[in-house]
Amino acid sequence: MDLQLNGHVALVQGASKGIGRGIAESLAAEGVQLLLTGRTESALQQTAREIAGRYGVRVEFCVADSAQLGSIPTVMERVREAFGRLDILVCNSGGPKPGEFDVLTPADWAAAAELLLTGPVELLKAGLPLLEKSPAPRMFIVTSSTTVEPAPGLTLSNVMRPGVVGLVKNLAQFYARMGLRVHSLAPGRVETDRLAAVFTAQAAKRGISKEAVAEQALASIPVGRFGKPADLGSLAAFLSSPQADYLTGQNWLVDGGFVKGL
């Protein structure tokens, strides 16, 4: 299927590895040009080189930490300079600090709110002048299955990420007339460094091996495997296409059937 995305431009945060890279690769496979951000220049350079070589699209990068709001103007100026347009905005940050309620400080709560809520808001504000000129603007916020089912030991994620879904609903309605479609992508257990860190923390707390934690987690996924970054990437590519123009404001679970709620 031709998704009719050839020549579009996407800004993908946290794209040197994991889910961000999976989304970037799926978009590049459809002919989308990319501006990638991340914290490590060497990793970004390698990722940009590999994606450009594999898919034959232009790939630029900008070193920026998605947790630092002050980097947003620099990133958006880089998009303007490199491409002069923006069609797809992918907000993808690391997760907030893990921990139960009793160990979290006011600073932890404030940092989580800035990372997961204020960050996407400010990125969209900065990108709107370009998105408004796009024939099919899209915005994605990568969240988590904790948007619908709380996870043990992830208090900040359990509280803040459902707020992201509220933000998505609000933005989808407010900007629908200008053509902007907004979605949240909610991965379950996807093979990333973040998942490995969660398993390590759970293993230490429970006094068992990380491998045992992983085996138990795998047993809870009906399709019988952990997710891959490309599972989210293929969904983002489809939702960016004209075929998905009637879809907006949705929280898409990509979890292999893990969440049991209706």
FENHUPE-V83290 format. One record per residue. RES is the residue in one letter. SS is DSSP state (H for helix, E for strand, C for the rest). PHI is phi in radians with two decimals (999 if undefined). OMEGA is omega in whole degrees, 0 to 359 (NA if undefined). Layout:
RES&SS&PHI&OMEGA / RES&SS&PHI&OMEGA
//
This chain:
M&C&999&175 / D&C&-1.47&183 / L&C&-1.44&175 / Q&C&1.01&180 / L&C&-1.97&183 / N&C&-1.01&180 / G&C&1.56&176 / H&C&-1.22&181 / V&E&-2.16&179 / A&E&-2.18&169 / L&E&-1.80&182 / V&E&-2.12&177 / Q&C&-1.38&175 / G&C&0.96&193 / A&C&-1.77&182 / S&C&-1.34&180 / K&C&-2.82&173 / G&H&1.10&185 / I&H&-1.10&179 / G&H&-1.03&178 / R&H&-1.16&179 / G&H&-1.03&178 / I&H&-1.19&180 / A&H&-1.04&181 / E&H&-1.14&180 / S&H&-1.13&177 / L&H&-1.20&179 / A&H&-1.07&179 / A&C&-1.09&178 / E&C&-1.72&177 / G&C&1.55&180 / V&C&-1.41&174 / Q&E&-1.43&192 / L&E&-2.28&164 / L&E&-2.07&184 / L&E&-1.77&174 / T&E&-2.14&179 / G&E&-3.13&186 / R&C&-1.59&187 / T&C&-2.05&185 / E&H&-1.09&183 / S&H&-1.10&179 / A&H&-1.18&178 / L&H&-1.13&179 / Q&H&-1.01&181 / Q&H&-1.13&180 / T&H&-1.09&179 / A&H&-1.05&180 / R&H&-1.12&182 / E&H&-1.18&180 / I&H&-1.18&179 / A&H&-1.07&180 / G&H&-1.19&183 / R&H&-1.33&188 / Y&H&-1.99&177 / G&C&1.19&177 / V&C&-2.00&177 / R&C&-1.35&180 / V&E&-2.29&175 / E&E&-1.95&178 / F&E&-2.52&179 / C&E&-2.52&179 / V&E&-1.24&182 / A&C&-2.81&177 / D&C&-1.64&182 / S&C&-1.12&177 / A&C&-1.44&182 / Q&C&-1.88&183 / L&H&-1.09&181 / G&H&-1.13&180 / S&H&-1.47&186 / I&H&-1.08&179 / P&H&-1.01&179 / T&H&-1.13&179 / V&H&-1.08&183 / M&H&-1.19&176 / E&H&-1.14&177 / R&H&-1.10&177 / V&H&-1.08&181 / R&H&-1.08&182 / E&H&-1.16&186 / A&H&-1.36&189 / F&C&-2.21&182 / G&C&1.25&179 / R&C&-2.74&176 / L&C&-2.63&181 / D&C&-2.01&186 / I&E&-2.33&180 / L&E&-2.02&182 / V&E&-2.00&178 / C&E&-1.56&184 / N&C&-2.45&181 / S&C&-2.08&172 / G&C&-1.19&179 / G&C&-1.42&178 / P&C&-1.30&180 / K&C&-0.99&175 / P&C&-1.30&177 / G&E&2.48&176 / E&C&-1.39&186 / F&H&-0.95&189 / D&H&-1.29&181 / V&H&-1.84&184 / L&C&-1.53&181 / T&C&-1.74&174 / P&H&-0.98&179 / A&H&-1.14&178 / D&H&-1.11&180 / W&H&-1.13&181 / A&H&-1.14&180 / A&H&-1.14&180 / A&H&-1.16&179 / A&H&-1.13&180 / E&H&-1.18&182 / L&H&-1.15&190 / L&H&-1.61&184 / L&H&-1.95&183 / T&H&-1.15&181 / G&H&-0.99&177 / P&H&-1.06&179 / V&H&-1.07&183 / E&H&-1.21&178 / L&H&-1.15&178 / L&H&-1.14&179 / K&H&-1.00&181 / A&H&-1.23&183 / G&H&-1.57&185 / L&H&-1.00&180 / P&H&-0.98&177 / L&H&-1.47&181 / L&H&-1.08&180 / E&C&-1.10&181 / K&C&-1.61&182 / S&C&-1.33&176 / P&C&-1.26&182 / A&C&-2.67&184 / P&C&-1.24&180 / R&E&-2.36&173 / M&E&-2.33&177 / F&E&-2.16&173 / I&E&-2.07&178 / V&E&-1.38&181 / T&C&-2.07&184 / S&C&-2.94&175 / S&H&-1.14&174 / T&H&-1.21&173 / T&H&-1.13&182 / V&C&-2.18&181 / E&C&-2.55&183 / P&C&-1.02&179 / A&C&-1.99&179 / P&C&-1.04&175 / G&C&1.38&181 / L&E&-2.11&186 / T&H&-0.97&183 / L&H&-1.10&177 / S&H&-1.13&180 / N&H&-1.06&183 / V&H&-1.55&188 / M&H&-1.36&186 / R&H&-1.15&173 / P&H&-1.03&175 / G&H&-1.12&176 / V&H&-1.11&178 / V&H&-1.10&175 / G&H&-1.09&177 / L&H&-1.08&180 / V&H&-1.05&179 / K&H&-1.04&181 / N&H&-1.12&180 / L&H&-1.11&181 / A&H&-1.05&180 / Q&H&-1.30&185 / F&H&-1.19&186 / Y&C&-1.83&182 / A&H&-1.05&184 / R&H&-1.15&178 / M&H&-1.49&177 / G&C&1.68&181 / L&C&-1.31&175 / R&E&-1.87&187 / V&E&-2.17&180 / H&E&-2.45&167 / S&E&-1.94&178 / L&E&-1.88&189 / A&E&-1.98&180 / P&E&-1.26&170 / G&C&-1.53&182 / R&C&-1.64&183 / V&E&-1.87&183 / E&C&-1.19&179 / T&C&-2.44&176 / D&H&-1.08&180 / R&H&-1.07&180 / L&H&-1.12&179 / A&H&-1.07&179 / A&H&-1.17&178 / V&H&-1.11&179 / F&H&-1.09&179 / T&H&-1.10&179 / A&H&-1.14&179 / Q&H&-1.14&180 / A&H&-1.09&180 / A&H&-1.12&182 / K&H&-1.21&185 / R&H&-1.63&179 / G&C&1.27&177 / I&C&-2.23&183 / S&C&-1.35&176 / K&H&-1.09&179 / E&H&-1.11&179 / A&H&-1.15&177 / V&H&-1.07&181 / A&H&-1.11&179 / E&H&-1.09&179 / Q&H&-1.14&178 / A&H&-1.13&180 / L&H&-1.09&181 / A&H&-1.14&182 / S&C&-1.54&183 / I&C&-1.79&185 / P&C&-0.97&183 / V&C&-1.34&172 / G&C&1.45&175 / R&C&-2.68&171 / F&C&-1.33&178 / G&E&-1.27&176 / K&C&-2.07&178 / P&H&-0.91&180 / A&H&-1.13&178 / D&H&-1.11&176 / L&H&-1.36&181 / G&H&-1.09&181 / S&H&-1.14&177 / L&H&-1.18&180 / A&H&-1.08&179 / A&H&-1.11&179 / F&H&-1.11&181 / L&H&-1.16&177 / S&H&-1.40&188 / S&C&-1.51&176 / P&H&-1.06&179 / Q&H&-1.09&182 / A&H&-1.86&185 / D&C&-1.11&182 / Y&C&-1.52&181 / L&C&-1.84&175 / T&C&-2.81&176 / G&C&1.27&184 / Q&E&-1.81&175 / N&E&-1.89&189 / W&E&-1.60&176 / L&E&-1.33&176 / V&E&-2.14&195 / D&C&-2.39&179 / G&C&1.13&180 / G&C&1.51&184 / F&C&-1.10&182 / V&C&-1.30&186 / K&C&-1.71&181 / G&C&-1.20&179 / L&C&-1.32&NA
//
